[in-house]
């Protein structure tokens, strides 16, 4: 009963959907451009949405809200 990686295997379309939202949100001007923020956000996606649980339509707003809350650049 270990890590999230043992809970299933991602299908190519699932990985594609996660990559699409990752790329879209990390390209936003408000997203912290640091490698640490990008790596942490990728980990968040995989840990929060293990294989067969991510629905890009259903989860889009919660993912963006989390990204804005935790990964927005601190400009001041």
ChimeraX attribute file (.defattr): number of C-alpha atoms within 10 A of each C-alpha:
attribute: neighborCount
match mode: 1-to-1
recipient: residues
	/A:1	5
	/A:2	6
	/A:3	7
	/A:4	13
	/A:5	12
	/A:6	10
	/A:7	12
	/A:8	10
	/A:9	12
	/A:10	16
	/A:11	10
	/A:12	9
	/A:13	9
	/A:14	19
	/A:15	14
	/A:16	12
	/A:17	15
	/A:18	19
	/A:19	14
	/A:20	12
	/A:21	16
	/A:22	18
	/A:23	13
	/A:24	11
	/A:25	19
	/A:26	20
	/A:27	12
	/A:28	12
	/A:29	10
	/A:30	15
	/A:31	19
	/A:32	20
	/A:33	15
	/A:34	12
	/A:35	9
	/A:36	11
	/A:37	18
	/A:38	18
	/A:39	11
	/A:40	13
	/A:41	20
	/A:42	17
	/A:43	12
	/A:44	14
	/A:45	18
	/A:46	16
	/A:47	13
	/A:48	13
	/A:49	16
	/A:50	17
	/A:51	18
	/A:52	12
	/A:53	11
	/A:54	19
	/A:55	12
	/A:56	14
	/A:57	8
	/A:58	9
	/A:59	12
	/A:60	12
	/A:61	11
	/A:62	10
	/A:63	19
	/A:64	16
	/A:65	11
	/A:66	13
	/A:67	21
	/A:68	16
	/A:69	11
	/A:70	14
	/A:71	22
	/A:72	17
	/A:73	15
	/A:74	8
	/A:75	6
	/A:76	3
